Amino acid sequence: MDKKFLTPKKQHPLIKVWNNYPELLKNENTMLSVPSIESIIGEVFAPGRFYHYIINFADSTIYNHHEDILKIHGLSKYPAHLKEIIDLIHPDDIEFVMEAERMCMAKMIEIDASDRLSELKFSYCFRMKTFKGNYELFHHQSLHTFRDENGRVLQAINIHTNIEHITHQNSYTVLISGINGREDFHQMQWKKDDKIAEPIPVKFTKREVEIITYIAKGYSAIKISERLNISEETVRTHRKNILRKANCKNCSELIKMAFEWGYL
């Protein structure tokens, strides 16, 4: 891949957050191959227009963009450095994004997950500028795709999905969940303006969260039963109980509330 990356002279504070965790993220100049995004994208869901790109933690360059990044944000050329993505984030949400990344890194150390970072997904929401010139709510998902011999992350795929049509409300919740069959589930709440955010009104079990995630991906009861190795009837029972607990009439309402409560 013959591309020229432009590295800003001044390092953005968000990138400095990552540099505070050298035991987790690689900070040296390293050339990486491009992973097969198609084999990884199945671990995410995108209930709306989305795009993805690869980030190299060695120098914060980004590449292998999905073409819709241009249309969604009204860009004339593909961004080459992460700072160009950060500049699209609403200024009032930058503090949350920085804190969300810090919380994720700190949680990884707390649960000693350096050897399984590639089996975990980070997700949270923030507003980004669109081609219309306004700011809309996006759902951010990050999957680590390349590690060195010491387990430090060298590369990740970031997926941004416009969810403005689903909800305008940001729960300021940071979620770390397992992929490829792992059952990890860590939900963290950001304290905005030094005030504790309102508690999540409904508590779902890990199994219910798994089923909600598959519902959001558009999976049928049969397909969910196959993925979770449970009966179709059990899936339908879980779905019925989930809708009742959430006080939702249908799955569309459920997905909206799940975003607002920080379960997706």
C-alpha positions in Angstrom: 0.0 0.0 0.0 1.6 3.2 -1.2 0.1 6.0 0.9 1.6 9.1 2.4 0.4 9.8 5.9 0.4 13.2 7.4 1.3 13.3 11.1 0.3 16.5 13.0 3.2 18.2 14.8 1.1 18.6 18.0 -0.2 15.4 19.5 -3.9 15.4 20.3 -4.8 14.8 24.0 -6.8 11.7 23.1 -3.7 10.1 21.7 -1.8 11.0 24.8 -4.4 9.0 26.8 -3.3 5.8 24.9 0.4 6.6 25.4 -0.2 6.4 29.1 -0.8 2.7 28.7 2.3 1.3 27.0 1.7 -2.2 28.6 -1.5 -2.4 26.5 -0.9 -0.4 23.3 2.2 -0.4 21.1 3.8 3.1 20.8 6.7 2.3 18.5 6.9 2.8 14.7 5.7 -0.5 13.3 4.4 -1.3 9.8 1.4 -3.6 9.8 -0.5 -5.7 7.2 -4.1 -5.0 6.5 -6.5 -7.5 8.2 -9.4 -9.1 6.5 -12.2 -6.8 7.6 -14.9 -9.1 6.2 -13.9 -11.9 8.6 -14.1 -9.5 11.6 -17.1 -7.3 10.8 -19.5 -10.1 11.8 -18.8 -9.3 15.4 -20.4 -5.9 15.1 -23.8 -4.6 14.2 -24.8 -1.5 12.2 -28.4 -0.6 12.4 -27.9 2.3 10.0 -25.3 3.9 7.7 -21.8 3.0 8.8 -18.2 3.0 7.8 -15.0 1.5 9.2 -11.3 2.2 9.1 -8.1 0.7 10.5 -6.0 2.5 13.0 -2.2 1.9 13.6 -1.4 2.7 17.2 2.2 3.1 16.4 1.7 6.5 14.8 -2.1 7.0 14.9 -2.4 6.8 11.1 -5.6 5.4 9.6 -6.2 3.6 6.3 -8.3 1.0 4.5 -11.3 3.2 4.9 -14.9 2.2 3.9 -15.9 4.5 1.1 -19.0 5.7 3.0 -16.8 7.7 5.3 -16.7 10.4 2.6 -20.5 10.5 2.0 -21.5 10.4 5.7 -19.2 13.2 6.7 -19.1 15.1 3.4 -15.3 14.7 3.1 -13.4 15.3 -0.2 -10.6 12.9 0.6 -9.9 10.0 3.0 -8.5 11.1 6.3 -5.0 9.9 6.9 -4.5 10.5 10.6 -6.7 9.9 13.6 -6.8 13.6 14.4 -8.9 14.2 11.3 -11.5 11.8 12.7 -11.3 13.5 16.2 -11.9 16.9 14.5 -15.3 15.6 13.4 -16.4 14.9 17.0 -18.6 17.5 18.7 -16.3 19.7 20.9 -18.6 19.1 23.9 -18.1 15.3 23.5 -14.3 15.2 23.3 -14.0 15.1 27.1 -16.2 12.1 27.2 -14.4 10.3 24.4 -11.1 10.8 26.2 -12.5 9.6 29.4 -14.2 6.6 27.7 -10.8 5.5 26.3 -9.1 6.0 29.6 -11.8 3.9 31.4 -11.4 1.1 28.8 -7.6 1.0 29.3 -7.9 1.1 33.1 -10.5 -1.7 33.1 -8.3 -3.8 30.9 -5.5 -3.5 33.5 -8.0 -4.1 36.3 -9.2 -7.4 34.9 -5.8 -8.3 33.6 -7.0 -8.7 30.0 -3.7 -7.9 28.2 -3.6 -11.5 26.8 -7.2 -11.4 25.4 -7.6 -7.8 24.0 -8.3 -9.2 20.6 -11.4 -11.0 22.0 -13.0 -7.8 23.4 -15.0 -5.0 21.8 -15.2 -1.4 23.1 -18.3 0.6 22.4 -19.8 4.0 23.3 -21.6 6.9 21.6 -20.7 10.5 20.7 -21.8 13.1 18.2 -20.0 13.7 14.9 -20.4 16.3 12.1 -22.2 15.0 9.0 -22.4 16.1 5.4 -25.4 18.3 6.3 -23.2 20.4 8.5 -24.9 19.4 11.8 -23.9 17.0 14.5 -25.6 13.6 14.9 -25.2 10.7 17.3 -22.9 7.9 16.2 -22.2 4.5 17.8 -18.5 3.7 18.0 -17.2 0.1 18.1 -13.6 -0.9 18.2 -12.1 -4.3 17.6 -8.4 -5.1 18.1 -7.0 -7.0 15.2 -3.2 -7.2 15.7 -1.0 -7.8 18.7 2.8 -8.2 19.3 4.5 -11.1 21.0 3.9 -9.3 24.4 0.2 -9.0 23.8 0.2 -5.2 23.2 -2.3 -3.9 20.7 -0.8 -2.7 17.4 -3.9 -2.3 15.3 -7.7 -2.0 15.6 -10.7 -1.6 13.4 -13.1 1.2 14.3 -16.7 1.1 13.1 -18.9 4.2 13.3 -22.7 3.9 12.8 -25.1 6.8 12.6 -27.9 6.1 15.1 -29.6 9.5 15.0 -32.7 7.8 13.5 -32.8 5.6 16.5 -32.1 8.0 19.4 -30.7 11.4 20.1 -29.8 10.6 23.6 -26.3 9.7 24.7 -26.2 7.5 27.8 -22.5 8.2 28.3 -22.1 4.5 29.0 -18.9 2.7 28.0 -19.3 -1.0 27.2 -16.6 -3.7 26.9 -18.0 -7.0 25.7 -16.6 -10.4 24.6 -16.5 -11.5 21.0 -15.9 -14.9 19.4 -17.8 -16.7 22.1 -16.4 -14.9 25.1 -19.0 -13.8 27.7 -17.1 -10.8 29.1 -19.5 -7.8 29.9 -18.3 -4.7 31.6 -20.5 -1.6 31.7 -19.1 1.7 32.9 -20.9 5.0 33.5 -19.3 8.4 32.9 -20.0 11.0 35.6 -20.9 14.1 33.6 -20.3 17.5 35.3 -19.3 15.8 38.5 -22.9 14.4 38.8 -23.6 10.7 38.8 -25.8 9.9 35.8 -29.2 8.5 36.3 -29.1 4.8 37.1 -30.1 2.4 34.2 -33.8 1.6 34.8 -33.6 -2.0 33.7 -31.0 -4.6 34.5 -30.6 -7.4 32.0 -28.7 -10.6 32.6 -25.6 -11.5 30.5 -27.7 -13.9 28.4 -30.4 -11.3 27.8 -27.7 -8.8 26.7 -26.4 -11.4 24.2 -29.9 -11.9 22.8 -30.5 -8.1 22.6 -27.2 -7.8 20.7 -28.3 -10.4 18.2 -31.7 -8.9 17.9 -30.0 -5.6 17.0 -28.1 -7.4 14.3 -31.4 -8.6 12.8 -31.0 -12.2 13.7 -34.0 -14.5 13.7 -34.9 -16.7 16.7 -33.6 -19.7 14.8 -30.3 -18.0 14.1 -29.9 -16.8 17.6 -30.6 -20.3 18.9 -27.8 -21.7 16.7 -25.3 -19.0 17.8 -26.0 -19.5 21.5 -26.6 -23.3 21.3 -30.0 -23.0 23.0 -33.5 -24.0 21.8 -35.5 -21.7 19.6 -38.3 -21.8 22.2 -35.8 -20.6 24.9 -34.8 -17.7 22.7 -38.5 -16.7 22.2 -39.0 -16.9 26.0 -36.0 -14.7 26.6 -37.2 -12.2 24.0 -40.6 -12.1 25.6 -39.1 -11.5 29.0 -36.8 -8.8 27.7 -39.6 -6.9 26.0 -41.6 -7.1 29.2 -38.8 -5.9 31.4 -38.0 -3.0 29.0 -41.7 -2.2 28.7 -41.3 -2.2 24.9 -44.0 -3.2 22.4 -41.6 -4.5 19.7 -37.9 -5.0 18.9 -37.6 -1.6 17.3 -38.5 0.1 20.6 -36.2 -2.3 22.4 -33.1 -1.4 20.2 -33.8 2.3 20.8 -34.0 1.8 24.6 -30.9 -0.5 24.6 -28.9 2.3 23.0 -30.1 4.9 25.4 -29.4 2.6 28.4 -25.9 1.7 27.1 -26.4 -2.0 26.4 -25.3 -1.7 22.8 
